[in-house]
Amino acid sequence: MIDYKFKNADEAFTFYYGTIPYEGQKFDNTMAMFNQGFTILNPTDRMITNETREFNLEYAEAEWQWYLSG
């Protein structure tokens, strides 16, 4: 298994956004990479500023709260 380390969520997104189209596998109408592991060194720096993502903070917060609710 590959284990990458990223400074923050934006760095992880940018890496995988550029990697998946070339190294990913077609899977269920999308592209996926399996056996990946990664660490975000500063998990509190969670804003994705990469413009291709069109990050929506309000939606992300609602999804996070849903996740925490179990």
C-alpha positions in Angstrom: 0.0 0.0 0.0 1.1 3.5 -0.8 1.0 6.0 2.1 1.4 9.7 1.1 1.7 12.6 3.5 0.1 16.0 2.7 0.3 19.3 4.5 -3.5 19.9 4.2 -6.7 18.9 2.4 -6.0 21.2 -0.5 -2.6 19.5 -1.2 -4.2 16.1 -1.0 -7.0 17.1 -3.4 -4.6 18.7 -5.9 -2.4 15.6 -5.9 -5.2 13.1 -6.5 -7.0 15.4 -9.0 -3.9 15.3 -11.1 -3.1 11.6 -10.5 -6.4 9.8 -10.8 -7.0 10.5 -14.5 -3.6 8.8 -15.3 -3.2 6.1 -12.7 -6.8 5.4 -11.7 -8.9 2.5 -12.8 -12.4 2.8 -14.3 -14.9 1.6 -11.6 -18.6 2.0 -11.5 -18.9 5.0 -13.9 -16.0 6.8 -12.2 -12.3 6.6 -11.8 -10.8 5.1 -8.6 -7.4 4.3 -7.0 -7.3 1.4 -4.6 -4.9 0.5 -1.8 -4.1 4.2 -1.1 -3.4 5.6 2.3 -2.6 9.1 3.2 -2.0 11.3 6.2 -2.9 15.0 6.4 -0.4 16.6 8.7 -2.6 19.6 9.5 -6.2 18.3 9.5 -7.5 21.6 10.8 -6.4 23.2 7.5 -9.3 21.7 5.6 -10.2 24.4 3.1 -9.8 23.3 -0.5 -8.7 26.4 -2.5 -8.0 24.6 -5.8 -10.5 26.4 -8.1 -11.4 23.3 -10.1 -13.0 21.9 -6.9 -15.5 24.7 -6.5 -15.4 24.0 -2.7 -18.6 24.9 -0.8 -17.8 25.5 2.9 -21.5 25.4 3.9 -22.1 22.0 2.2 -18.8 20.6 3.6 -19.8 21.6 7.1 -23.2 20.0 6.8 -21.7 16.8 5.4 -19.1 16.8 8.3 -21.9 17.2 10.8 -23.8 14.3 9.2 -20.7 12.2 9.4 -20.2 12.9 13.1 -23.8 12.0 13.8 -23.0 8.4 12.9 
